Amino acid sequence: MKYYLIVGEASGDLHASRLMKAIKREDPAAQFRFFGGDMMSSVGGERVRHYRELAYMGFIPVLLHLRTILGNMAWCKKDIMQWQPDALILVDYPGFNLKIARYIHANSDIPVCYYISPKIWAWKEWRIKDIRRDVDHMFSILPFEIDFYEKKHRYPICYVGNPTAEEVRQYRETHNETFASFASRHSLSQKPVIALLAGSRKQEIKDNLPAMIAAASRRDDCQLVLAGAPGIERDYYARFVAGKGVTVVYDDTYALLSHARAAVVTSGTATLETALFGVPQVVCYETPLHAIVSALRKRLLSVQHVSLVNLIAGEEVVKELVAEKFSADNIHAELVRLLDDEDYRARMCDGYDRVWSLIGDSRPSERTAREIVEILSRR
């Protein structure tokens, strides 16, 4: 059968590539065509656009690239209709993907599958109307989404488990590199490592990384190691790290987290990855116009937390420094506790254990692939 997939960022590329591998095990004759990245390309099929051509965030960047975004969307709709896949699989990225879902649902009988739900429980809950109308099968990766969709909105979903937990568990089971070896590979010293995870988009990096470095650099007893995001050029990082004593490592985030003493992380999947590796962290996210954003957040956000760690735990496990709380001083103060207060570290790790207990025992790629193939077989 034929599968058309659309992702809009690096984490989606990873999750979709694993799903594609699982689909091939269930359907050896599977053909893939996709908007995606290098990891999906390594599985096979035809990549028609790289996700870097879609990954714009923030009002101004989107406005500046609106012609490109609309052009990609129009081309995508036409390409799907011409290729006529047996299933369309959308991965997160709701601003683009829900518009594609609406068009395909209205103009064809191609089943629309959504893997990794849009976070409408936090923002833009009204999108449930679009999802109910245009998405045939929703595959959820967060346990609290079951109540949100099925009890609150009477929309049936399939909870398949969390792919990040699956990926981290498999990595930890198969890798046991020593710190000395990791340090040698990246020309590091023997000082404790503060990991910096500044996001996967240029706008996030520009907004967050300078303050992250300024805060962490105050600890001269540690070394700073930045996880380079896929698709971000080394020259782009150079403007922020030059002369700051920061080492950038690429394609080695899980190894970095395996050996980090603490981490400074922008909100997103990286917060969950950091927790699953047991690394004490502070979550931070810079936003412009702090006062306005803070007021809007209280009025418009439907959840108390922004990090996946706290959302899954249902309580504050890690400190979130967002909007008016974001500053180098506040990040540094939290880092001091993370590095020096053993009781504080232990309580955070206890919270991480609760997160593991909620999502750790699952194989979402396999289950989602099996469900999709069975759905198509019944058709």
Buried (B, 14 or more C-beta within 10 A) or exposed (E): BBBBBBBBBBBBBBBBBBBBBBBBEBBEEBBBBBBBBBBBBEBEBEBBBBBBBBBBBBEEBBEEBEEEBEEBBEEBBEBBBEBEBBBBBBBBBBBBBBBBBBBBBEEBEBBBBBBBBBBBBBBBBEBBEBBEEBBBBBBBBBBBBBEBBBEEBEBEBBBBBBBBBBBBBEBBEEEEEEBEEBBEEBEBEEBBBBBBBBBBBBBBBBBBBBBBBBBBBEBEEBBBBBBBBBBBEEEBBEEBBEEBEBBBBBEBBBBBBBBBBBBBBBBBBBBBBBBBBBBBBBBBBBBEEBEEBBEEBEEEEEEEBBBBBBBBBBEEBBBBBBBBBBBBEBBBBBBBBBBEEEEBBEEBBEBBBBBBEBBBEBBBBBBBBBBBBEBBEEE
